[in-house]
Amino acid sequence: MKNLKVKMAMLAIVIGSAGALASSAHGSFTNKTWGRESTGHYVDVTGQTEGTDYNCTGSSGICTAVYPATQNPNSNPNNPISTAPGVFSN
């Protein structure tokens, strides 16, 4: 019976460790939202709210674009995940 308790405790440690590693690695794969200024420069607006922290007006041009967290659109603006139309202002 004692051997079974030890095995169950070890199993719980392994499962807990795997869960901790999986949840900590998730943050590096998130996407970032960028606002495109009239100069063509992108500003990181991840976590900010449209209408409160920044605005998109009109329907021409690119207001915001979503890129993988590892991609900076100021150095590589190719292949955004998605875009929202408008003129960006903050």
Phi and psi restraints in degrees (range 20) as a CNS / XPLOR table:
assign (resid 1 and name C) (resid 2 and name N)
       (resid 2 and name CA) (resid 2 and name C) 1.0 -64.6 20.0 2
assign (resid 2 and name N) (resid 2 and name CA)
       (resid 2 and name C) (resid 3 and name N) 1.0 -38.4 20.0 2
assign (resid 2 and name C) (resid 3 and name N)
       (resid 3 and name CA) (resid 3 and name C) 1.0 -61.8 20.0 2
assign (resid 3 and name N) (resid 3 and name CA)
       (resid 3 and name C) (resid 4 and name N) 1.0 -38.4 20.0 2
assign (resid 3 and name C) (resid 4 and name N)
       (resid 4 and name CA) (resid 4 and name C) 1.0 -65.4 20.0 2
assign (resid 4 and name N) (resid 4 and name CA)
       (resid 4 and name C) (resid 5 and name N) 1.0 -40.0 20.0 2
assign (resid 4 and name C) (resid 5 and name N)
       (resid 5 and name CA) (resid 5 and name C) 1.0 -64.0 20.0 2
assign (resid 5 and name N) (resid 5 and name CA)
       (resid 5 and name C) (resid 6 and name N) 1.0 -40.5 20.0 2
assign (resid 5 and name C) (resid 6 and name N)
       (resid 6 and name CA) (resid 6 and name C) 1.0 -64.5 20.0 2
assign (resid 6 and name N) (resid 6 and name CA)
       (resid 6 and name C) (resid 7 and name N) 1.0 -43.9 20.0 2
assign (resid 6 and name C) (resid 7 and name N)
       (resid 7 and name CA) (resid 7 and name C) 1.0 -63.8 20.0 2
assign (resid 7 and name N) (resid 7 and name CA)
       (resid 7 and name C) (resid 8 and name N) 1.0 -40.4 20.0 2
assign (resid 7 and name C) (resid 8 and name N)
       (resid 8 and name CA) (resid 8 and name C) 1.0 -66.6 20.0 2
assign (resid 8 and name N) (resid 8 and name CA)
       (resid 8 and name C) (resid 9 and name N) 1.0 -38.6 20.0 2
assign (resid 8 and name C) (resid 9 and name N)
       (resid 9 and name CA) (resid 9 and name C) 1.0 -65.1 20.0 2
assign (resid 9 and name N) (resid 9 and name CA)
       (resid 9 and name C) (resid 10 and name N) 1.0 -41.9 20.0 2
assign (resid 9 and name C) (resid 10 and name N)
       (resid 10 and name CA) (resid 10 and name C) 1.0 -64.4 20.0 2
assign (resid 10 and name N) (resid 10 and name CA)
       (resid 10 and name C) (resid 11 and name N) 1.0 -40.6 20.0 2
assign (resid 10 and name C) (resid 11 and name N)
       (resid 11 and name CA) (resid 11 and name C) 1.0 -62.7 20.0 2
assign (resid 11 and name N) (resid 11 and name CA)
       (resid 11 and name C) (resid 12 and name N) 1.0 -41.2 20.0 2
assign (resid 11 and name C) (resid 12 and name N)
       (resid 12 and name CA) (resid 12 and name C) 1.0 -63.5 20.0 2
assign (resid 12 and name N) (resid 12 and name CA)
       (resid 12 and name C) (resid 13 and name N) 1.0 -38.7 20.0 2
assign (resid 12 and name C) (resid 13 and name N)
       (resid 13 and name CA) (resid 13 and name C) 1.0 -65.9 20.0 2
assign (resid 13 and name N) (resid 13 and name CA)
       (resid 13 and name C) (resid 14 and name N) 1.0 -43.4 20.0 2
assign (resid 13 and name C) (resid 14 and name N)
       (resid 14 and name CA) (resid 14 and name C) 1.0 -63.4 20.0 2
assign (resid 14 and name N) (resid 14 and name CA)
       (resid 14 and name C) (resid 15 and name N) 1.0 -46.3 20.0 2
assign (resid 14 and name C) (resid 15 and name N)
       (resid 15 and name CA) (resid 15 and name C) 1.0 -64.3 20.0 2
assign (resid 15 and name N) (resid 15 and name CA)
       (resid 15 and name C) (resid 16 and name N) 1.0 -41.7 20.0 2
assign (resid 15 and name C) (resid 16 and name N)
       (resid 16 and name CA) (resid 16 and name C) 1.0 -64.4 20.0 2
assign (resid 16 and name N) (resid 16 and name CA)
       (resid 16 and name C) (resid 17 and name N) 1.0 -41.1 20.0 2
assign (resid 16 and name C) (resid 17 and name N)
       (resid 17 and name CA) (resid 17 and name C) 1.0 -65.4 20.0 2
assign (resid 17 and name N) (resid 17 and name CA)
       (resid 17 and name C) (resid 18 and name N) 1.0 -42.4 20.0 2
assign (resid 17 and name C) (resid 18 and name N)
       (resid 18 and name CA) (resid 18 and name C) 1.0 -63.7 20.0 2
assign (resid 18 and name N) (resid 18 and name CA)
       (resid 18 and name C) (resid 19 and name N) 1.0 -40.5 20.0 2
assign (resid 18 and name C) (resid 19 and name N)
       (resid 19 and name CA) (resid 19 and name C) 1.0 -64.6 20.0 2
assign (resid 19 and name N) (resid 19 and name CA)
       (resid 19 and name C) (resid 20 and name N) 1.0 -39.7 20.0 2
assign (resid 19 and name C) (resid 20 and name N)
       (resid 20 and name CA) (resid 20 and name C) 1.0 -66.0 20.0 2
assign (resid 20 and name N) (resid 20 and name CA)
       (resid 20 and name C) (resid 21 and name N) 1.0 -42.1 20.0 2
assign (resid 20 and name C) (resid 21 and name N)
       (resid 21 and name CA) (resid 21 and name C) 1.0 -66.2 20.0 2
assign (resid 21 and name N) (resid 21 and name CA)
       (resid 21 and name C) (resid 22 and name N) 1.0 -40.9 20.0 2
assign (resid 21 and name C) (resid 22 and name N)
       (resid 22 and name CA) (resid 22 and name C) 1.0 -65.3 20.0 2
assign (resid 22 and name N) (resid 22 and name CA)
       (resid 22 and name C) (resid 23 and name N) 1.0 -40.0 20.0 2
assign (resid 22 and name C) (resid 23 and name N)
       (resid 23 and name CA) (resid 23 and name C) 1.0 -75.0 20.0 2
assign (resid 23 and name N) (resid 23 and name CA)
       (resid 23 and name C) (resid 24 and name N) 1.0 -31.2 20.0 2
assign (resid 23 and name C) (resid 24 and name N)
       (resid 24 and name CA) (resid 24 and name C) 1.0 -76.1 20.0 2
assign (resid 24 and name N) (resid 24 and name CA)
       (resid 24 and name C) (resid 25 and name N) 1.0 -29.3 20.0 2
assign (resid 24 and name C) (resid 25 and name N)
       (resid 25 and name CA) (resid 25 and name C) 1.0 -75.6 20.0 2
assign (resid 25 and name N) (resid 25 and name CA)
       (resid 25 and name C) (resid 26 and name N) 1.0 -20.8 20.0 2
assign (resid 25 and name C) (resid 26 and name N)
       (resid 26 and name CA) (resid 26 and name C) 1.0 -61.5 20.0 2
assign (resid 26 and name N) (resid 26 and name CA)
       (resid 26 and name C) (resid 27 and name N) 1.0 -35.9 20.0 2
assign (resid 26 and name C) (resid 27 and name N)
       (resid 27 and name CA) (resid 27 and name C) 1.0 -60.2 20.0 2
assign (resid 27 and name N) (resid 27 and name CA)
       (resid 27 and name C) (resid 28 and name N) 1.0 -28.8 20.0 2
assign (resid 27 and name C) (resid 28 and name N)
       (resid 28 and name CA) (resid 28 and name C) 1.0 -78.7 20.0 2
assign (resid 28 and name N) (resid 28 and name CA)
       (resid 28 and name C) (resid 29 and name N) 1.0 -6.4 20.0 2
assign (resid 28 and name C) (resid 29 and name N)
       (resid 29 and name CA) (resid 29 and name C) 1.0 -109.3 20.0 2
assign (resid 29 and name N) (resid 29 and name CA)
       (resid 29 and name C) (resid 30 and name N) 1.0 10.5 20.0 2
assign (resid 29 and name C) (resid 30 and name N)
       (resid 30 and name CA) (resid 30 and name C) 1.0 -77.9 20.0 2
assign (resid 30 and name N) (resid 30 and name CA)
       (resid 30 and name C) (resid 31 and name N) 1.0 163.8 20.0 2
assign (resid 30 and name C) (resid 31 and name N)
       (resid 31 and name CA) (resid 31 and name C) 1.0 -97.6 20.0 2
assign (resid 31 and name N) (resid 31 and name CA)
       (resid 31 and name C) (resid 32 and name N) 1.0 159.4 20.0 2
assign (resid 31 and name C) (resid 32 and name N)
       (resid 32 and name CA) (resid 32 and name C) 1.0 -120.3 20.0 2
assign (resid 32 and name N) (resid 32 and name CA)
       (resid 32 and name C) (resid 33 and name N) 1.0 145.1 20.0 2
assign (resid 32 and name C) (resid 33 and name N)
       (resid 33 and name CA) (resid 33 and name C) 1.0 -102.8 20.0 2
assign (resid 33 and name N) (resid 33 and name CA)
       (resid 33 and name C) (resid 34 and name N) 1.0 133.0 20.0 2
assign (resid 33 and name C) (resid 34 and name N)
       (resid 34 and name CA) (resid 34 and name C) 1.0 -123.2 20.0 2
assign (resid 34 and name N) (resid 34 and name CA)
       (resid 34 and name C) (resid 35 and name N) 1.0 136.9 20.0 2
assign (resid 34 and name C) (resid 35 and name N)
       (resid 35 and name CA) (resid 35 and name C) 1.0 -93.9 20.0 2
assign (resid 35 and name N) (resid 35 and name CA)
       (resid 35 and name C) (resid 36 and name N) 1.0 135.8 20.0 2
assign (resid 35 and name C) (resid 36 and name N)
       (resid 36 and name CA) (resid 36 and name C) 1.0 -100.6 20.0 2
assign (resid 36 and name N) (resid 36 and name CA)
       (resid 36 and name C) (resid 37 and name N) 1.0 111.0 20.0 2
assign (resid 36 and name C) (resid 37 and name N)
       (resid 37 and name CA) (resid 37 and name C) 1.0 -72.1 20.0 2
assign (resid 37 and name N) (resid 37 and name CA)
       (resid 37 and name C) (resid 38 and name N) 1.0 164.9 20.0 2
assign (resid 37 and name C) (resid 38 and name N)
       (resid 38 and name CA) (resid 38 and name C) 1.0 -62.4 20.0 2
assign (resid 38 and name N) (resid 38 and name CA)
       (resid 38 and name C) (resid 39 and name N) 1.0 -21.5 20.0 2
assign (resid 38 and name C) (resid 39 and name N)
       (resid 39 and name CA) (resid 39 and name C) 1.0 -79.0 20.0 2
assign (resid 39 and name N) (resid 39 and name CA)
       (resid 39 and name C) (resid 40 and name N) 1.0 -10.2 20.0 2
assign (resid 39 and name C) (resid 40 and name N)
       (resid 40 and name CA) (resid 40 and name C) 1.0 95.4 20.0 2
assign (resid 40 and name N) (resid 40 and name CA)
       (resid 40 and name C) (resid 41 and name N) 1.0 -7.5 20.0 2
assign (resid 40 and name C) (resid 41 and name N)
       (resid 41 and name CA) (resid 41 and name C) 1.0 -76.3 20.0 2
assign (resid 41 and name N) (resid 41 and name CA)
       (resid 41 and name C) (resid 42 and name N) 1.0 139.5 20.0 2
assign (resid 41 and name C) (resid 42 and name N)
       (resid 42 and name CA) (resid 42 and name C) 1.0 -98.9 20.0 2
assign (resid 42 and name N) (resid 42 and name CA)
       (resid 42 and name C) (resid 43 and name N) 1.0 140.3 20.0 2
assign (resid 42 and name C) (resid 43 and name N)
       (resid 43 and name CA) (resid 43 and name C) 1.0 -119.7 20.0 2
assign (resid 43 and name N) (resid 43 and name CA)
       (resid 43 and name C) (resid 44 and name N) 1.0 131.8 20.0 2
assign (resid 43 and name C) (resid 44 and name N)
       (resid 44 and name CA) (resid 44 and name C) 1.0 -70.5 20.0 2
assign (resid 44 and name N) (resid 44 and name CA)
       (resid 44 and name C) (resid 45 and name N) 1.0 118.3 20.0 2
assign (resid 44 and name C) (resid 45 and name N)
       (resid 45 and name CA) (resid 45 and name C) 1.0 -119.3 20.0 2
assign (resid 45 and name N) (resid 45 and name CA)
       (resid 45 and name C) (resid 46 and name N) 1.0 22.1 20.0 2
assign (resid 45 and name C) (resid 46 and name N)
       (resid 46 and name CA) (resid 46 and name C) 1.0 -57.0 20.0 2
assign (resid 46 and name N) (resid 46 and name CA)
       (resid 46 and name C) (resid 47 and name N) 1.0 128.9 20.0 2
assign (resid 46 and name C) (resid 47 and name N)
       (resid 47 and name CA) (resid 47 and name C) 1.0 84.5 20.0 2
assign (resid 47 and name N) (resid 47 and name CA)
       (resid 47 and name C) (resid 48 and name N) 1.0 -6.6 20.0 2
assign (resid 47 and name C) (resid 48 and name N)
       (resid 48 and name CA) (resid 48 and name C) 1.0 -90.0 20.0 2
assign (resid 48 and name N) (resid 48 and name CA)
       (resid 48 and name C) (resid 49 and name N) 1.0 162.1 20.0 2
assign (resid 48 and name C) (resid 49 and name N)
       (resid 49 and name CA) (resid 49 and name C) 1.0 -110.3 20.0 2
assign (resid 49 and name N) (resid 49 and name CA)
       (resid 49 and name C) (resid 50 and name N) 1.0 128.2 20.0 2
assign (resid 49 and name C) (resid 50 and name N)
       (resid 50 and name CA) (resid 50 and name C) 1.0 -65.2 20.0 2
assign (resid 50 and name N) (resid 50 and name CA)
       (resid 50 and name C) (resid 51 and name N) 1.0 136.6 20.0 2
assign (resid 50 and name C) (resid 51 and name N)
       (resid 51 and name CA) (resid 51 and name C) 1.0 94.2 20.0 2
assign (resid 51 and name N) (resid 51 and name CA)
       (resid 51 and name C) (resid 52 and name N) 1.0 -22.7 20.0 2
assign (resid 51 and name C) (resid 52 and name N)
       (resid 52 and name CA) (resid 52 and name C) 1.0 -110.5 20.0 2
assign (resid 52 and name N) (resid 52 and name CA)
       (resid 52 and name C) (resid 53 and name N) 1.0 -53.4 20.0 2
assign (resid 52 and name C) (resid 53 and name N)
       (resid 53 and name CA) (resid 53 and name C) 1.0 -95.7 20.0 2
assign (resid 53 and name N) (resid 53 and name CA)
       (resid 53 and name C) (resid 54 and name N) 1.0 -26.4 20.0 2
assign (resid 53 and name C) (resid 54 and name N)
       (resid 54 and name CA) (resid 54 and name C) 1.0 -155.6 20.0 2
assign (resid 54 and name N) (resid 54 and name CA)
       (resid 54 and name C) (resid 55 and name N) 1.0 166.2 20.0 2
assign (resid 54 and name C) (resid 55 and name N)
       (resid 55 and name CA) (resid 55 and name C) 1.0 -129.3 20.0 2
assign (resid 55 and name N) (resid 55 and name CA)
       (resid 55 and name C) (resid 56 and name N) 1.0 149.9 20.0 2
assign (resid 55 and name C) (resid 56 and name N)
       (resid 56 and name CA) (resid 56 and name C) 1.0 -122.9 20.0 2
assign (resid 56 and name N) (resid 56 and name CA)
       (resid 56 and name C) (resid 57 and name N) 1.0 115.3 20.0 2
assign (resid 56 and name C) (resid 57 and name N)
       (resid 57 and name CA) (resid 57 and name C) 1.0 -119.5 20.0 2
assign (resid 57 and name N) (resid 57 and name CA)
       (resid 57 and name C) (resid 58 and name N) 1.0 149.7 20.0 2
assign (resid 57 and name C) (resid 58 and name N)
       (resid 58 and name CA) (resid 58 and name C) 1.0 78.3 20.0 2
assign (resid 58 and name N) (resid 58 and name CA)
       (resid 58 and name C) (resid 59 and name N) 1.0 -171.6 20.0 2
assign (resid 58 and name C) (resid 59 and name N)
       (resid 59 and name CA) (resid 59 and name C) 1.0 -134.8 20.0 2
assign (resid 59 and name N) (resid 59 and name CA)
       (resid 59 and name C) (resid 60 and name N) 1.0 9.3 20.0 2
assign (resid 59 and name C) (resid 60 and name N)
       (resid 60 and name CA) (resid 60 and name C) 1.0 -104.1 20.0 2
assign (resid 60 and name N) (resid 60 and name CA)
       (resid 60 and name C) (resid 61 and name N) 1.0 150.8 20.0 2
assign (resid 60 and name C) (resid 61 and name N)
       (resid 61 and name CA) (resid 61 and name C) 1.0 79.5 20.0 2
assign (resid 61 and name N) (resid 61 and name CA)
       (resid 61 and name C) (resid 62 and name N) 1.0 -172.0 20.0 2
assign (resid 61 and name C) (resid 62 and name N)
       (resid 62 and name CA) (resid 62 and name C) 1.0 -112.2 20.0 2
assign (resid 62 and name N) (resid 62 and name CA)
       (resid 62 and name C) (resid 63 and name N) 1.0 120.7 20.0 2
assign (resid 62 and name C) (resid 63 and name N)
       (resid 63 and name CA) (resid 63 and name C) 1.0 -85.3 20.0 2
assign (resid 63 and name N) (resid 63 and name CA)
       (resid 63 and name C) (resid 64 and name N) 1.0 -57.5 20.0 2
assign (resid 63 and name C) (resid 64 and name N)
       (resid 64 and name CA) (resid 64 and name C) 1.0 -130.7 20.0 2
assign (resid 64 and name N) (resid 64 and name CA)
       (resid 64 and name C) (resid 65 and name N) 1.0 155.3 20.0 2
assign (resid 64 and name C) (resid 65 and name N)
       (resid 65 and name CA) (resid 65 and name C) 1.0 -141.0 20.0 2
assign (resid 65 and name N) (resid 65 and name CA)
       (resid 65 and name C) (resid 66 and name N) 1.0 143.3 20.0 2
assign (resid 65 and name C) (resid 66 and name N)
       (resid 66 and name CA) (resid 66 and name C) 1.0 -104.9 20.0 2
assign (resid 66 and name N) (resid 66 and name CA)
       (resid 66 and name C) (resid 67 and name N) 1.0 129.5 20.0 2
assign (resid 66 and name C) (resid 67 and name N)
       (resid 67 and name CA) (resid 67 and name C) 1.0 -128.6 20.0 2
assign (resid 67 and name N) (resid 67 and name CA)
       (resid 67 and name C) (resid 68 and name N) 1.0 159.1 20.0 2
assign (resid 67 and name C) (resid 68 and name N)
       (resid 68 and name CA) (resid 68 and name C) 1.0 -59.1 20.0 2
assign (resid 68 and name N) (resid 68 and name CA)
       (resid 68 and name C) (resid 69 and name N) 1.0 149.8 20.0 2
assign (resid 68 and name C) (resid 69 and name N)
       (resid 69 and name CA) (resid 69 and name C) 1.0 -58.3 20.0 2
assign (resid 69 and name N) (resid 69 and name CA)
       (resid 69 and name C) (resid 70 and name N) 1.0 -26.2 20.0 2
assign (resid 69 and name C) (resid 70 and name N)
       (resid 70 and name CA) (resid 70 and name C) 1.0 -86.3 20.0 2
assign (resid 70 and name N) (resid 70 and name CA)
       (resid 70 and name C) (resid 71 and name N) 1.0 -3.7 20.0 2
assign (resid 70 and name C) (resid 71 and name N)
       (resid 71 and name CA) (resid 71 and name C) 1.0 -108.6 20.0 2
assign (resid 71 and name N) (resid 71 and name CA)
       (resid 71 and name C) (resid 72 and name N) 1.0 126.1 20.0 2
assign (resid 71 and name C) (resid 72 and name N)
       (resid 72 and name CA) (resid 72 and name C) 1.0 -100.9 20.0 2
assign (resid 72 and name N) (resid 72 and name CA)
       (resid 72 and name C) (resid 73 and name N) 1.0 114.2 20.0 2
assign (resid 72 and name C) (resid 73 and name N)
       (resid 73 and name CA) (resid 73 and name C) 1.0 -67.3 20.0 2
assign (resid 73 and name N) (resid 73 and name CA)
       (resid 73 and name C) (resid 74 and name N) 1.0 -13.9 20.0 2
assign (resid 73 and name C) (resid 74 and name N)
       (resid 74 and name CA) (resid 74 and name C) 1.0 -70.6 20.0 2
assign (resid 74 and name N) (resid 74 and name CA)
       (resid 74 and name C) (resid 75 and name N) 1.0 -26.0 20.0 2
assign (resid 74 and name C) (resid 75 and name N)
       (resid 75 and name CA) (resid 75 and name C) 1.0 -107.0 20.0 2
assign (resid 75 and name N) (resid 75 and name CA)
       (resid 75 and name C) (resid 76 and name N) 1.0 -22.9 20.0 2
assign (resid 75 and name C) (resid 76 and name N)
       (resid 76 and name CA) (resid 76 and name C) 1.0 -148.0 20.0 2
assign (resid 76 and name N) (resid 76 and name CA)
       (resid 76 and name C) (resid 77 and name N) 1.0 89.3 20.0 2
assign (resid 76 and name C) (resid 77 and name N)
       (resid 77 and name CA) (resid 77 and name C) 1.0 -84.5 20.0 2
assign (resid 77 and name N) (resid 77 and name CA)
       (resid 77 and name C) (resid 78 and name N) 1.0 6.8 20.0 2
assign (resid 77 and name C) (resid 78 and name N)
       (resid 78 and name CA) (resid 78 and name C) 1.0 -74.7 20.0 2
assign (resid 78 and name N) (resid 78 and name CA)
       (resid 78 and name C) (resid 79 and name N) 1.0 147.4 20.0 2
assign (resid 78 and name C) (resid 79 and name N)
       (resid 79 and name CA) (resid 79 and name C) 1.0 56.5 20.0 2
assign (resid 79 and name N) (resid 79 and name CA)
       (resid 79 and name C) (resid 80 and name N) 1.0 58.5 20.0 2
assign (resid 79 and name C) (resid 80 and name N)
       (resid 80 and name CA) (resid 80 and name C) 1.0 -66.2 20.0 2
assign (resid 80 and name N) (resid 80 and name CA)
       (resid 80 and name C) (resid 81 and name N) 1.0 153.1 20.0 2
assign (resid 80 and name C) (resid 81 and name N)
       (resid 81 and name CA) (resid 81 and name C) 1.0 -68.9 20.0 2
assign (resid 81 and name N) (resid 81 and name CA)
       (resid 81 and name C) (resid 82 and name N) 1.0 -42.4 20.0 2
assign (resid 81 and name C) (resid 82 and name N)
       (resid 82 and name CA) (resid 82 and name C) 1.0 -157.2 20.0 2
assign (resid 82 and name N) (resid 82 and name CA)
       (resid 82 and name C) (resid 83 and name N) 1.0 162.0 20.0 2
assign (resid 82 and name C) (resid 83 and name N)
       (resid 83 and name CA) (resid 83 and name C) 1.0 -137.0 20.0 2
assign (resid 83 and name N) (resid 83 and name CA)
       (resid 83 and name C) (resid 84 and name N) 1.0 156.6 20.0 2
assign (resid 83 and name C) (resid 84 and name N)
       (resid 84 and name CA) (resid 84 and name C) 1.0 -122.4 20.0 2
assign (resid 84 and name N) (resid 84 and name CA)
       (resid 84 and name C) (resid 85 and name N) 1.0 133.8 20.0 2
assign (resid 84 and name C) (resid 85 and name N)
       (resid 85 and name CA) (resid 85 and name C) 1.0 -76.4 20.0 2
assign (resid 85 and name N) (resid 85 and name CA)
       (resid 85 and name C) (resid 86 and name N) 1.0 157.6 20.0 2
assign (resid 85 and name C) (resid 86 and name N)
       (resid 86 and name CA) (resid 86 and name C) 1.0 132.7 20.0 2
assign (resid 86 and name N) (resid 86 and name CA)
       (resid 86 and name C) (resid 87 and name N) 1.0 -177.9 20.0 2
assign (resid 86 and name C) (resid 87 and name N)
       (resid 87 and name CA) (resid 87 and name C) 1.0 -108.4 20.0 2
assign (resid 87 and name N) (resid 87 and name CA)
       (resid 87 and name C) (resid 88 and name N) 1.0 124.5 20.0 2
assign (resid 87 and name C) (resid 88 and name N)
       (resid 88 and name CA) (resid 88 and name C) 1.0 -81.9 20.0 2
assign (resid 88 and name N) (resid 88 and name CA)
       (resid 88 and name C) (resid 89 and name N) 1.0 138.1 20.0 2
assign (resid 88 and name C) (resid 89 and name N)
       (resid 89 and name CA) (resid 89 and name C) 1.0 -149.5 20.0 2
assign (resid 89 and name N) (resid 89 and name CA)
       (resid 89 and name C) (resid 90 and name N) 1.0 146.7 20.0 2
